[in-house]
């Protein structure tokens, strides 16, 4: 099919493809193991200083 060629068969093929529901996926929740740590002890000023230090490297 050349660029821009769009006939009735192509229209029907795309219509059928767009109306099909794909229910063939895993509906299970993914379970992650591990831990997350938050270090919120530093002040905003300390964080900005650290950022400037990293940026200058």
C-alpha positions in Angstrom: 0.0 0.0 0.0 1.5 3.3 -1.0 1.6 6.4 1.2 -1.9 7.9 1.5 -3.7 4.8 0.1 -6.6 4.1 2.5 -9.3 1.8 1.2 -12.4 0.2 2.7 -10.5 -2.9 3.8 -8.0 -0.9 5.7 -10.7 1.1 7.4 -12.4 -2.2 8.5 -9.1 -3.6 9.7 -8.4 -0.6 11.8 -12.0 -0.4 13.1 -11.8 -4.1 14.2 -8.4 -3.5 15.8 -9.5 -0.4 17.7 -12.7 -2.1 19.0 -11.0 -5.2 20.3 -10.4 -5.3 24.1 -7.1 -6.8 25.3 -8.0 -8.5 28.6 -5.0 -10.8 28.3 -2.8 -9.1 30.9 -1.8 -10.0 34.4 -4.2 -8.5 36.9 -2.1 -9.4 39.9 -0.5 -6.7 42.0 3.2 -6.6 41.9 4.8 -7.2 45.3 8.0 -5.4 46.0 10.4 -6.4 48.8 12.9 -4.0 50.3 12.9 -0.9 52.3 12.7 2.9 51.7 14.5 5.3 53.9 13.8 9.0 54.2 16.4 11.4 55.6 14.5 14.5 56.4 16.8 15.7 59.2 18.7 18.3 57.1 17.5 21.9 56.9 16.7 23.6 53.7 19.9 25.6 53.9 22.0 22.5 54.3 20.3 20.9 51.3 21.0 24.0 49.2 24.6 24.0 50.2 24.9 20.3 49.3 23.3 21.0 46.0 25.7 23.8 45.2 28.6 21.6 46.2 27.4 18.8 43.8 26.7 21.3 41.1 30.2 22.8 41.2 32.0 19.4 40.8 
